[in-house]
Amino acid sequence: MTARVPSGGEGPGLREALWSWAIWGAVAVTVIVTYARLPAAAFYNVTGTGLWSGLARALVLLGWPVSPAALALMAVAVDRLLAAPLERGPRRAVIAAAIAAAVLCATIAVPGVVKQSDLDAKPANLAAGIGVLTALGLTLFALRRTGAGPPGARGRGDRIALRIAALYTLAALPWIFANLGFYVGDVPVLHHIFMSRKVLPEAGHPHLRAVHLGNHEGLDGWLLAVTALLLRPALARMRPTRLRPALGGYLALLVAYGVMVSANDGWNEQIVKRGWTSHGPPSVLTPALNLGWAILIAVAVVLYLAAFRVRADEREPVVA
């Protein structure tokens, strides 16, 4: 794909970012509704039920996986704002808010803030939640101040990416249904393809289903990868500052991370739990110095060079 950068200097459009925010918002709403209406026993490592339980689970969701996506979405909005003729005061405020949001979102990396073994909300989860809301606020401020702008030009590479995302969505169906509070195995035809209802007990979870109801890290990984693919066209319209290659590298990392996280979850639920093998791909859910993360970084570097690097020829910058 080759998309030419406009000469107007208005920065990237916001349409892709707004669509991404809408998707994340829809997921957050379904989490609130599903965790509010079903008993805690239907889920994984949560306690309580009712509306407060749903809101608490949504707060944890804001920390992970929404905050990593929010950083990328905020970068697009900030670049558009800084390309606009802002006065010194608002310009400094935008930069300060973006830095604060990034720091707050990064608190999910602090040990214990997000634990797979305990997904109940804690006071520590508030920081990342505030960071995500700040990033959303910057996007809405950019929309009000500069408008949505034109949609990013989509070339051959983006069309290929969208086809891949569509196929990827089929693999994510068990998690999409689970997030809505239903088993994909209740759907005709799909129950022949995906495991979901079968009870496969684990320590501390005597009634655990093959695909428990509620949010899954597999769905989270899918959403992170799809967000990065949606934002890819925005790179070509970004100003030639250090933010552009930084975002390109980050989007490549999100794709690699998201795919590997969802592949691990899907492999465990659909392959290992069928008894076909006891081995699976390495876990990369938490950053670590191990083989899984070495593979992830290598894949991200290849993706950046092949699909997320903005290159310039002698006449006009292009994104390859």
C-alpha atoms as a printed R data frame, in Angstrom:
    type eleno elety resid chain resno       x       y      z
1   ATOM     1    CA   MET     A     1   0.000   0.000  0.000
2   ATOM     2    CA   THR     A     2   1.155   3.493 -0.823
3   ATOM     3    CA   ALA     A     3  -0.755   6.399  0.689
4   ATOM     4    CA   ARG     A     4   0.450   9.928  0.018
5   ATOM     5    CA   VAL     A     5   0.761  12.405  2.828
6   ATOM     6    CA   PRO     A     6  -1.279  15.592  2.303
7   ATOM     7    CA   SER     A     7   0.579  18.845  2.126
8   ATOM     8    CA   GLY     A     8  -1.909  20.736  4.277
9   ATOM     9    CA   GLY     A     9  -0.193  19.799  7.512
10  ATOM    10    CA   GLU     A    10  -3.469  19.186  9.336
11  ATOM    11    CA   GLY     A    11  -2.279  15.962 10.896
12  ATOM    12    CA   PRO     A    12  -4.074  12.616 10.897
13  ATOM    13    CA   GLY     A    13  -7.841  12.380 10.747
14  ATOM    14    CA   LEU     A    14  -9.739  11.114 13.774
15  ATOM    15    CA   ARG     A    15 -12.249   8.819 12.087
16  ATOM    16    CA   GLU     A    16 -10.249   5.627 12.672
17  ATOM    17    CA   ALA     A    17  -9.584   6.603 16.290
18  ATOM    18    CA   LEU     A    18 -13.256   7.414 16.874
19  ATOM    19    CA   TRP     A    19 -14.338   4.068 15.456
20  ATOM    20    CA   SER     A    20 -11.831   2.357 17.742
21  ATOM    21    CA   TRP     A    21 -13.089   4.254 20.779
22  ATOM    22    CA   ALA     A    22 -16.643   3.241 19.839
23  ATOM    23    CA   ILE     A    23 -15.641  -0.433 19.709
24  ATOM    24    CA   TRP     A    24 -13.943  -0.253 23.094
25  ATOM    25    CA   GLY     A    25 -16.948   1.588 24.506
26  ATOM    26    CA   ALA     A    26 -19.292  -1.129 23.258
27  ATOM    27    CA   VAL     A    27 -17.113  -3.799 24.854
28  ATOM    28    CA   ALA     A    28 -17.084  -1.909 28.158
29  ATOM    29    CA   VAL     A    29 -20.890  -1.630 28.111
30  ATOM    30    CA   THR     A    30 -21.299  -5.362 27.437
31  ATOM    31    CA   VAL     A    31 -18.918  -6.133 30.311
32  ATOM    32    CA   ILE     A    32 -20.977  -3.987 32.683
33  ATOM    33    CA   VAL     A    33 -24.260  -5.606 31.585
34  ATOM    34    CA   THR     A    34 -22.952  -9.194 31.540
35  ATOM    35    CA   TYR     A    35 -21.224  -9.029 34.923
36  ATOM    36    CA   ALA     A    36 -24.230  -7.248 36.434
37  ATOM    37    CA   ARG     A    37 -26.871  -9.746 35.310
38  ATOM    38    CA   LEU     A    38 -25.076 -13.093 35.817
39  ATOM    39    CA   PRO     A    39 -23.744 -14.733 39.016
40  ATOM    40    CA   ALA     A    40 -20.046 -14.570 39.818
41  ATOM    41    CA   ALA     A    41 -19.769 -18.358 39.464
42  ATOM    42    CA   ALA     A    42 -20.241 -17.988 35.705
43  ATOM    43    CA   PHE     A    43 -17.054 -15.941 35.405
44  ATOM    44    CA   TYR     A    44 -13.368 -16.354 36.194
45  ATOM    45    CA   ASN     A    45 -11.711 -15.017 39.355
46  ATOM    46    CA   VAL     A    46 -14.310 -12.397 40.229
47  ATOM    47    CA   THR     A    47 -16.654 -12.080 43.203
48  ATOM    48    CA   GLY     A    48 -19.933 -10.292 43.679
49  ATOM    49    CA   THR     A    49 -22.768  -9.589 41.299
50  ATOM    50    CA   GLY     A    50 -25.099  -6.774 40.367
51  ATOM    51    CA   LEU     A    51 -24.450  -3.361 38.860
52  ATOM    52    CA   TRP     A    52 -21.531  -2.509 41.145
53  ATOM    53    CA   SER     A    53 -19.818  -5.743 40.187
54  ATOM    54    CA   GLY     A    54 -20.271  -4.888 36.512
55  ATOM    55    CA   LEU     A    55 -18.865  -1.399 36.992
56  ATOM    56    CA   ALA     A    56 -15.932  -2.787 38.983
57  ATOM    57    CA   ARG     A    57 -15.085  -5.283 36.239
58  ATOM    58    CA   ALA     A    58 -15.287  -2.480 33.667
59  ATOM    59    CA   LEU     A    59 -12.792  -0.467 35.739
60  ATOM    60    CA   VAL     A    60 -10.339  -3.363 35.576
61  ATOM    61    CA   LEU     A    61 -10.987  -3.566 31.834
62  ATOM    62    CA   LEU     A    62 -10.026   0.105 31.469
63  ATOM    63    CA   GLY     A    63  -6.642  -0.759 32.931
64  ATOM    64    CA   TRP     A    64  -6.116  -3.814 30.754
65  ATOM    65    CA   PRO     A    65  -6.539  -3.980 27.832
66  ATOM    66    CA   VAL     A    66  -8.036  -0.536 27.154
67  ATOM    67    CA   SER     A    67  -5.119   1.540 28.436
68  ATOM    68    CA   PRO     A    68  -2.542   0.114 25.962
69  ATOM    69    CA   ALA     A    69  -4.976   0.888 23.133
70  ATOM    70    CA   ALA     A    70  -5.729   4.331 24.588
71  ATOM    71    CA   LEU     A    71  -2.064   5.316 24.281
72  ATOM    72    CA   ALA     A    72  -2.158   4.727 20.519
73  ATOM    73    CA   LEU     A    73  -5.520   6.455 20.084
74  ATOM    74    CA   MET     A    74  -4.307   9.430 22.113
75  ATOM    75    CA   ALA     A    75  -1.162   9.745 19.988
76  ATOM    76    CA   VAL     A    76  -3.280  10.273 16.866
77  ATOM    77    CA   ALA     A    77  -5.388  12.949 18.580
78  ATOM    78    CA   VAL     A    78  -2.351  14.721 20.029
79  ATOM    79    CA   ASP     A    79  -0.607  14.855 16.665
80  ATOM    80    CA   ARG     A    80  -3.706  16.363 15.082
81  ATOM    81    CA   LEU     A    81  -3.979  18.944 17.865
82  ATOM    82    CA   LEU     A    82  -0.322  19.918 17.662
83  ATOM    83    CA   ALA     A    83  -0.653  20.325 13.883
84  ATOM    84    CA   ALA     A    84  -3.432  22.870 14.493
85  ATOM    85    CA   PRO     A    85  -2.708  26.571 15.181
86  ATOM    86    CA   LEU     A    86  -2.985  26.312 18.969
87  ATOM    87    CA   GLU     A    87  -1.864  29.103 21.243
88  ATOM    88    CA   ARG     A    88   1.008  28.421 23.614
89  ATOM    89    CA   GLY     A    89  -1.220  27.821 26.655
90  ATOM    90    CA   PRO     A    90  -3.551  25.203 25.111
91  ATOM    91    CA   ARG     A    91  -0.580  23.601 23.352
92  ATOM    92    CA   ARG     A    92   1.252  23.120 26.640
93  ATOM    93    CA   ALA     A    93  -1.944  21.860 28.262
94  ATOM    94    CA   VAL     A    94  -2.364  19.221 25.548
95  ATOM    95    CA   ILE     A    95   1.212  18.009 25.987
96  ATOM    96    CA   ALA     A    96   0.900  17.961 29.784
97  ATOM    97    CA   ALA     A    97  -2.402  16.069 29.656
98  ATOM    98    CA   ALA     A    98  -0.947  13.522 27.229
99  ATOM    99    CA   ILE     A    99   2.087  12.910 29.442
100 ATOM   100    CA   ALA     A   100  -0.129  12.563 32.520
101 ATOM   101    CA   ALA     A   101  -2.441  10.135 30.704
102 ATOM   102    CA   ALA     A   102   0.514   8.039 29.534
103 ATOM   103    CA   VAL     A   103   1.935   7.827 33.067
104 ATOM   104    CA   LEU     A   104  -1.445   6.905 34.533
105 ATOM   105    CA   CYS     A   105  -2.069   4.244 31.893
106 ATOM   106    CA   ALA     A   106   1.401   2.811 32.514
107 ATOM   107    CA   THR     A   107   0.466   2.002 36.113
108 ATOM   108    CA   ILE     A   108  -0.987  -1.301 34.874
109 ATOM   109    CA   ALA     A   109   2.633  -2.471 34.629
110 ATOM   110    CA   VAL     A   110   3.032  -2.116 38.406
111 ATOM   111    CA   PRO     A   111   2.958  -5.632 39.926
112 ATOM   112    CA   GLY     A   112  -0.379  -6.455 41.517
113 ATOM   113    CA   VAL     A   113  -2.436  -3.744 39.824
114 ATOM   114    CA   VAL     A   114  -3.902  -6.226 37.335
115 ATOM   115    CA   LYS     A   115  -3.756  -9.879 38.382
116 ATOM   116    CA   GLN     A   116  -5.271 -12.704 36.361
117 ATOM   117    CA   SER     A   117  -5.863 -14.588 39.603
118 ATOM   118    CA   ASP     A   118  -7.895 -11.717 41.083
119 ATOM   119    CA   LEU     A   119  -9.924  -9.623 38.660
120 ATOM   120    CA   ASP     A   120 -11.884  -7.716 41.275
121 ATOM   121    CA   ALA     A   121 -11.402  -3.950 41.165
122 ATOM   122    CA   LYS     A   122  -8.910  -2.342 43.538
123 ATOM   123    CA   PRO     A   123  -8.153   1.324 44.313
124 ATOM   124    CA   ALA     A   124  -4.951   0.945 42.285
125 ATOM   125    CA   ASN     A   125  -7.057   0.381 39.161
126 ATOM   126    CA   LEU     A   126  -8.356   3.954 39.339
127 ATOM   127    CA   ALA     A   127  -5.122   5.457 38.025
128 ATOM   128    CA   ALA     A   128  -5.257   3.643 34.670
129 ATOM   129    CA   GLY     A   129  -8.986   4.339 34.455
130 ATOM   130    CA   ILE     A   130  -8.330   8.066 34.825
131 ATOM   131    CA   GLY     A   131  -5.561   7.822 32.242
132 ATOM   132    CA   VAL     A   132  -7.927   6.211 29.713
133 ATOM   133    CA   LEU     A   133 -10.599   8.860 30.331
134 ATOM   134    CA   THR     A   134  -7.958  11.581 29.866
135 ATOM   135    CA   ALA     A   135  -6.918  10.038 26.546
136 ATOM   136    CA   LEU     A   136 -10.563   9.920 25.483
137 ATOM   137    CA   GLY     A   137 -10.962  13.544 26.578
138 ATOM   138    CA   LEU     A   138  -8.029  14.588 24.393
139 ATOM   139    CA   THR     A   139  -9.590  12.790 21.424
140 ATOM   140    CA   LEU     A   140 -12.917  14.554 21.959
141 ATOM   141    CA   PHE     A   141 -11.139  17.888 22.410
142 ATOM   142    CA   ALA     A   142  -9.324  17.315 19.122
143 ATOM   143    CA   LEU     A   143 -12.646  16.490 17.461
144 ATOM   144    CA   ARG     A   144 -14.233  19.678 18.764
145 ATOM   145    CA   ARG     A   145 -11.237  21.892 18.010
146 ATOM   146    CA   THR     A   146 -10.211  20.541 14.603
147 ATOM   147    CA   GLY     A   147 -13.040  18.333 13.343
148 ATOM   148    CA   ALA     A   148 -12.744  14.677 12.391
149 ATOM   149    CA   GLY     A   149 -10.690  15.392  9.278
150 ATOM   150    CA   PRO     A   150 -10.673  13.212  6.171
151 ATOM   151    CA   PRO     A   151 -10.550   9.423  6.463
152 ATOM   152    CA   GLY     A   152  -7.150   7.859  6.040
153 ATOM   153    CA   ALA     A   153  -6.401   6.674  2.529
154 ATOM   154    CA   ARG     A   154  -6.513   2.893  2.427
155 ATOM   155    CA   GLY     A   155  -4.272   1.111  0.000
156 ATOM   156    CA   ARG     A   156  -3.660  -2.528 -0.841
157 ATOM   157    CA   GLY     A   157  -1.938  -3.246  2.461
158 ATOM   158    CA   ASP     A   158  -4.855  -1.855  4.458
159 ATOM   159    CA   ARG     A   159  -7.370  -3.874  2.447
160 ATOM   160    CA   ILE     A   160  -5.345  -6.997  3.156
161 ATOM   161    CA   ALA     A   161  -5.238  -6.048  6.851
162 ATOM   162    CA   LEU     A   162  -9.027  -5.665  6.959
163 ATOM   163    CA   ARG     A   163  -9.502  -9.095  5.375
164 ATOM   164    CA   ILE     A   164  -7.167 -10.588  7.948
165 ATOM   165    CA   ALA     A   165  -9.112  -8.817 10.702
166 ATOM   166    CA   ALA     A   166 -12.376 -10.267  9.345
167 ATOM   167    CA   LEU     A   167 -10.984 -13.823  9.448
168 ATOM   168    CA   TYR     A   168  -9.533 -13.094 12.875
169 ATOM   169    CA   THR     A   169 -13.035 -12.116 14.007
170 ATOM   170    CA   LEU     A   170 -14.321 -15.585 13.170
171 ATOM   171    CA   ALA     A   171 -11.722 -17.074 15.513
172 ATOM   172    CA   ALA     A   172 -12.808 -14.613 18.202
173 ATOM   173    CA   LEU     A   173 -16.485 -15.672 18.118
174 ATOM   174    CA   PRO     A   174 -16.329 -17.777 21.330
175 ATOM   175    CA   TRP     A   175 -15.012 -14.766 23.264
176 ATOM   176    CA   ILE     A   176 -17.434 -12.321 21.666
177 ATOM   177    CA   PHE     A   177 -20.378 -14.518 22.693
178 ATOM   178    CA   ALA     A   178 -18.897 -15.048 26.168
179 ATOM   179    CA   ASN     A   179 -18.509 -11.306 26.650
180 ATOM   180    CA   LEU     A   180 -22.206 -10.951 25.834
181 ATOM   181    CA   GLY     A   181 -23.003 -13.625 28.417
182 ATOM   182    CA   PHE     A   182 -23.734 -16.551 26.077
183 ATOM   183    CA   TYR     A   183 -22.019 -19.749 24.980
184 ATOM   184    CA   VAL     A   184 -21.050 -19.996 21.333
185 ATOM   185    CA   GLY     A   185 -21.930 -23.692 21.627
186 ATOM   186    CA   ASP     A   186 -25.599 -22.722 21.834
187 ATOM   187    CA   VAL     A   187 -25.473 -21.512 18.232
188 ATOM   188    CA   PRO     A   188 -26.337 -24.071 15.537
189 ATOM   189    CA   VAL     A   189 -23.347 -25.139 13.437
190 ATOM   190    CA   LEU     A   190 -20.869 -23.222 15.617
191 ATOM   191    CA   HIS     A   191 -21.170 -25.818 18.377
192 ATOM   192    CA   HIS     A   192 -19.561 -28.289 15.977
193 ATOM   193    CA   ILE     A   193 -16.558 -25.968 15.588
194 ATOM   194    CA   PHE     A   194 -15.933 -24.449 19.016
195 ATOM   195    CA   MET     A   195 -15.885 -25.924 22.494
196 ATOM   196    CA   SER     A   196 -17.612 -23.772 25.093
197 ATOM   197    CA   ARG     A   197 -20.093 -25.419 27.464
198 ATOM   198    CA   LYS     A   198 -18.129 -28.507 28.504
199 ATOM   199    CA   VAL     A   199 -17.231 -28.471 32.211
200 ATOM   200    CA   LEU     A   200 -13.455 -28.764 32.688
201 ATOM   201    CA   PRO     A   201 -12.672 -28.131 36.370
202 ATOM   202    CA   GLU     A   202  -9.535 -26.359 37.515
203 ATOM   203    CA   ALA     A   203  -8.169 -25.813 41.016
204 ATOM   204    CA   GLY     A   204 -10.566 -23.473 42.779
205 ATOM   205    CA   HIS     A   205 -13.016 -23.629 39.848
206 ATOM   206    CA   PRO     A   206 -14.931 -26.942 40.069
207 ATOM   207    CA   HIS     A   207 -17.597 -25.849 37.573
208 ATOM   208    CA   LEU     A   208 -15.384 -24.042 35.061
209 ATOM   209    CA   ARG     A   209 -16.527 -24.323 31.452
210 ATOM   210    CA   ALA     A   210 -14.209 -24.708 28.487
211 ATOM   211    CA   VAL     A   211 -14.964 -21.066 27.634
212 ATOM   212    CA   HIS     A   212 -16.251 -19.300 30.730
213 ATOM   213    CA   LEU     A   213 -18.666 -16.418 30.379
214 ATOM   214    CA   GLY     A   214 -17.439 -12.841 30.621
215 ATOM   215    CA   ASN     A   215 -14.284 -11.159 29.379
216 ATOM   216    CA   HIS     A   216 -11.377 -13.181 27.979
217 ATOM   217    CA   GLU     A   217  -7.766 -12.261 27.344
218 ATOM   218    CA   GLY     A   218  -8.276 -13.760 23.886
219 ATOM   219    CA   LEU     A   219 -10.897 -11.101 23.128
220 ATOM   220    CA   ASP     A   220  -8.607  -8.446 24.598
221 ATOM   221    CA   GLY     A   221  -5.772  -9.518 22.323
222 ATOM   222    CA   TRP     A   222  -8.079  -9.481 19.309
223 ATOM   223    CA   LEU     A   223  -9.255  -5.960 20.155
224 ATOM   224    CA   LEU     A   224  -5.695  -4.670 20.558
225 ATOM   225    CA   ALA     A   225  -4.647  -6.085 17.195
226 ATOM   226    CA   VAL     A   226  -7.761  -4.762 15.442
227 ATOM   227    CA   THR     A   227  -7.202  -1.308 16.970
228 ATOM   228    CA   ALA     A   228  -3.657  -1.232 15.577
229 ATOM   229    CA   LEU     A   229  -4.860  -2.311 12.124
230 ATOM   230    CA   LEU     A   230  -7.583   0.365 12.130
231 ATOM   231    CA   LEU     A   231  -5.059   3.080 13.009
232 ATOM   232    CA   ARG     A   232  -2.516   2.089 10.362
233 ATOM   233    CA   PRO     A   233  -3.766   4.557  7.696
234 ATOM   234    CA   ALA     A   234  -3.449   7.457 10.156
235 ATOM   235    CA   LEU     A   235   0.334   7.075 10.182
236 ATOM   236    CA   ALA     A   236   0.635   8.427  6.645
237 ATOM   237    CA   ARG     A   237  -0.987  11.724  7.623
238 ATOM   238    CA   MET     A   238   1.033  12.311 10.777
239 ATOM   239    CA   ARG     A   239   3.637  15.055 10.900
240 ATOM   240    CA   PRO     A   240   7.248  13.893 10.337
241 ATOM   241    CA   THR     A   241   8.182  14.072 14.013
242 ATOM   242    CA   ARG     A   242   9.497  11.393 16.368
243 ATOM   243    CA   LEU     A   243   5.929  10.591 17.370
244 ATOM   244    CA   ARG     A   244   5.193   9.034 13.971
245 ATOM   245    CA   PRO     A   245   7.820   6.251 14.017
246 ATOM   246    CA   ALA     A   246   7.174   5.751 17.735
247 ATOM   247    CA   LEU     A   247   3.491   5.154 17.048
248 ATOM   248    CA   GLY     A   248   4.295   2.952 14.052
249 ATOM   249    CA   GLY     A   249   6.529   0.765 16.201
250 ATOM   250    CA   TYR     A   250   3.940   0.694 18.970
251 ATOM   251    CA   LEU     A   251   1.158  -0.364 16.574
252 ATOM   252    CA   ALA     A   252   3.355  -3.162 15.225
253 ATOM   253    CA   LEU     A   253   3.959  -4.266 18.816
254 ATOM   254    CA   LEU     A   254   0.212  -4.183 19.564
255 ATOM   255    CA   VAL     A   255  -0.525  -6.405 16.573
256 ATOM   256    CA   ALA     A   256   2.145  -8.935 17.547
257 ATOM   257    CA   TYR     A   257   1.132  -8.867 21.203
258 ATOM   258    CA   GLY     A   258  -2.592  -9.066 20.523
259 ATOM   259    CA   VAL     A   259  -2.283 -11.973 18.095
260 ATOM   260    CA   MET     A   260   0.009 -13.942 20.412
261 ATOM   261    CA   VAL     A   261  -2.197 -13.350 23.464
262 ATOM   262    CA   SER     A   262  -5.350 -14.455 21.663
263 ATOM   263    CA   ALA     A   263  -3.554 -17.392 20.010
264 ATOM   264    CA   ASN     A   264  -2.435 -18.620 23.423
265 ATOM   265    CA   ASP     A   265  -5.939 -18.338 24.880
266 ATOM   266    CA   GLY     A   266  -7.586 -19.943 21.864
267 ATOM   267    CA   TRP     A   267  -5.049 -22.773 21.726
268 ATOM   268    CA   ASN     A   268  -5.646 -23.583 25.388
269 ATOM   269    CA   GLU     A   269  -9.449 -23.515 25.093
270 ATOM   270    CA   GLN     A   270  -9.896 -25.235 21.739
271 ATOM   271    CA   ILE     A   271  -6.840 -27.518 21.455
272 ATOM   272    CA   VAL     A   272  -5.431 -28.334 24.886
273 ATOM   273    CA   LYS     A   273  -8.845 -28.720 26.522
274 ATOM   274    CA   ARG     A   274  -9.851 -31.232 23.834
275 ATOM   275    CA   GLY     A   275  -6.910 -33.354 24.974
276 ATOM   276    CA   TRP     A   276  -5.156 -33.156 21.627
277 ATOM   277    CA   THR     A   277  -1.910 -31.907 23.201
278 ATOM   278    CA   SER     A   278  -0.606 -30.602 26.481
279 ATOM   279    CA   HIS     A   279   1.758 -28.143 24.839
280 ATOM   280    CA   GLY     A   280   0.994 -24.643 23.633
281 ATOM   281    CA   PRO     A   281   2.574 -21.411 22.436
282 ATOM   282    CA   PRO     A   282   4.555 -19.403 24.998
283 ATOM   283    CA   SER     A   283   2.592 -16.976 27.144
284 ATOM   284    CA   VAL     A   284   3.327 -13.288 26.568
285 ATOM   285    CA   LEU     A   285   0.526 -11.848 28.676
286 ATOM   286    CA   THR     A   286   2.974 -10.223 31.084
287 ATOM   287    CA   PRO     A   287   6.257  -8.658 29.871
288 ATOM   288    CA   ALA     A   288   9.234 -10.848 30.772
289 ATOM   289    CA   LEU     A   289  12.727 -11.798 29.630
290 ATOM   290    CA   ASN     A   290  11.813 -15.107 28.026
291 ATOM   291    CA   LEU     A   291  11.497 -16.888 24.691
292 ATOM   292    CA   GLY     A   292   7.907 -15.768 24.167
293 ATOM   293    CA   TRP     A   293   8.783 -12.106 24.411
294 ATOM   294    CA   ALA     A   294  11.881 -12.570 22.260
295 ATOM   295    CA   ILE     A   295   9.646 -13.984 19.525
296 ATOM   296    CA   LEU     A   296   7.103 -11.197 20.050
297 ATOM   297    CA   ILE     A   297   9.716  -8.451 19.690
298 ATOM   298    CA   ALA     A   298  11.174 -10.084 16.588
299 ATOM   299    CA   VAL     A   299   7.722 -10.323 14.987
300 ATOM   300    CA   ALA     A   300   6.973  -6.704 15.923
301 ATOM   301    CA   VAL     A   301  10.195  -5.512 14.277
302 ATOM   302    CA   VAL     A   302   9.335  -7.358 11.066
303 ATOM   303    CA   LEU     A   303   5.789  -5.949 11.119
304 ATOM   304    CA   TYR     A   304   7.092  -2.430 11.634
305 ATOM   305    CA   LEU     A   305   9.542  -2.645  8.739
306 ATOM   306    CA   ALA     A   306   7.007  -4.320  6.437
307 ATOM   307    CA   ALA     A   307   3.758  -2.560  7.289
308 ATOM   308    CA   PHE     A   308   3.985   0.260  9.839
309 ATOM   309    CA   ARG     A   309   7.051   2.261  8.829
310 ATOM   310    CA   VAL     A   310   6.439   5.560  7.062
311 ATOM   311    CA   ARG     A   311   9.069   5.961  4.341
312 ATOM   312    CA   ALA     A   312   9.942   8.988  2.271
313 ATOM   313    CA   ASP     A   313  11.099   9.229 -1.306
314 ATOM   314    CA   GLU     A   314  12.715  12.317 -2.835
315 ATOM   315    CA   ARG     A   315   9.362  13.955 -3.581
316 ATOM   316    CA   GLU     A   316   6.798  13.034 -1.015
317 ATOM   317    CA   PRO     A   317   6.555  10.840  2.127
318 ATOM   318    CA   VAL     A   318   4.685   7.606  1.711
319 ATOM   319    CA   VAL     A   319   3.679   4.809  4.022
320 ATOM   320    CA   ALA     A   320   4.581   1.339  2.847
